[in-house]
């Protein structure tokens, strides 16, 4: 019994040693396999990471290249544009080239009748605020008030009864001052103080010359009817003849003719509108002024 137990114990020990050796070999093999697997796996992982990093770097490089190209393109465009307008479209409002050269003002030239009319100039200006109204007038002057040189010399006849709102001086270069003050329309009433065979010719020729030199619209305002009040010796027939002569000379020319004689003559009770026979009331002058204004801008 004792010997048998000893035998089986030896066998058990032997079996146990062999088993442990086999298990050790298996463990060793598995360890080696595991190490190889780990090494292979890590190599694969780092390779993948490197690939991803490379691809990412490539993508970033491509993106940077595109941005750089766009930046260069924008810079190139901006170099061709003015500094203050680079990258933006400039909008310029169109303006008429001759906006500053438009003529629309009025000049009235004449003797004592215009001088008396001008006393109401402040009210006239309020009625016509769209343009300026200038006055050159002196009591007692004749058609020579406008010289052959198209100038006006004031103060030679009635220095106390004169007005010059065009340039405020005693001498006026009409063409120059009309241009400076943008005069479009000129109205002239002269003749009552010098009625003879040459009066119509002189005034007509000078107005035609003024129209050509200035480019403005010139109009002659007819001499008003005379009413005998015992103060002046004037033949009303001479006034009619003078007015008709001027009208015929100016017919078909650039100079207009305004008949102020007939409206006054046809005005009921016009005789009572004058105290000395040639100078009229404010009522008559207002009517003549408004008739002149009806011609502003016509045929200019």
Secondary structure, 3 states (H helix, E strand, C coil): CHHHHHHHHHHHHHHHHHHHHHHHHHHHHHHHHHHHHHHHHHHHHHHHHHHHHHHHHHHHHHHHHHHHHHHHHHHHHHHCCCHHHCCCCCCCCCCCCCHHHCCCEEEEEECHHHHHHHCCHHHHHHHCCCCCEEEEEECCCCHHHECCCCEEECCCCCCCCEEECCCCCCEEEHHHHHHHCCEEEEEEECCCCCCCCCHHHHHHHHHHHHHHHHCCEEEEECCCCCCCCCCCCCCHHHHHHHHHHHHHHHCCCCCEEECCHHHHHCCCCHHHHECCCCCECHHHHHHHHHHHHCCCCCCC
